[in-house]
Amino acid sequence: MNKKFNIVNGDYLADQLKRTTIDGEIIICREALIKGNLKADNLKDFWKIRAESISKDYDVKKESYYTKVVSEFEKILHIPQNSEVNLWFEDDLFCQVNLWFCLTLIPKNKGLKIYRIFPKTTKEDNWKGFSVSDQFDLEDSLRSRVLFQEKDIELGINLWKAYQNKDTESLQQLSENQSECYHFLKEIIDSYLNIKPEAFIKNLIKNGTTDFSEVFEKFRDELGIFGFGDLQVKSIYDTIVKEK
């Protein structure tokens, strides 16, 4: 029997999947590639600069990056031949950048079947992703999965390269591609290129919304397309407050 792998964005979703009837090994993407240094010529150097970046931004030890993050990514690198790979990622920018990167790690020429799993959401809670899914929603999402064709994988890899190199022109061009494996591609890239979260938060504080919980709630409501969690918003918030 071919092996099954579920690559999920974060521990919360991993815990959700464990409470379902969905089988297969779970691999957790514990990165936040939407922030920090990404420039490196090879994976070894990439892990090093990411360990330094994460350590600085989130006050964690560099060693923990290797034990908790790199160890999971290395599982992707060693997925065996003819396996089935399910990519459980949401549609916001945060998740999409992580998805693009994971596609660069998945082995090529191994006869893998790779699928995109979409959260089952309404228009009103689209950017809440899998957080509003129960066991049955997740099982329905799996049944509605979409197979990656070669062109879809190539698109994801090219999106990662453009994002990694801050090649805004290529990102804009790539966002015009139509693919069943990527929803809201143009919208998230337009937001990334044209909306500055720092300016949004600075404006909230300037106009009297200074409590972090209120700032985070407004950010999530109005800029949910970025997919920032409280750690990302708090980092921006703290920087702005210190500048005052």
Secondary structure as UniProt FT lines:
FT   STRAND          4..9
FT   HELIX           11..18
FT   STRAND          25..29
FT   TURN            33..34
FT   HELIX           43..58
FT   HELIX           62..65
FT   HELIX           66..70
FT   HELIX           71..77
FT   TURN            81..82
FT   STRAND          84..88
FT   HELIX           93..105
FT   STRAND          113..117
FT   TURN            124..125
FT   HELIX           126..132
FT   HELIX           135..143
FT   STRAND          146..147
FT   HELIX           150..164
FT   TURN            165..166
FT   HELIX           168..174
FT   TURN            175..176
FT   TURN            180..181
FT   HELIX           185..194
FT   HELIX           197..206
FT   TURN            207..208
FT   HELIX           212..222
FT   HELIX           224..226
FT   HELIX           230..243
//
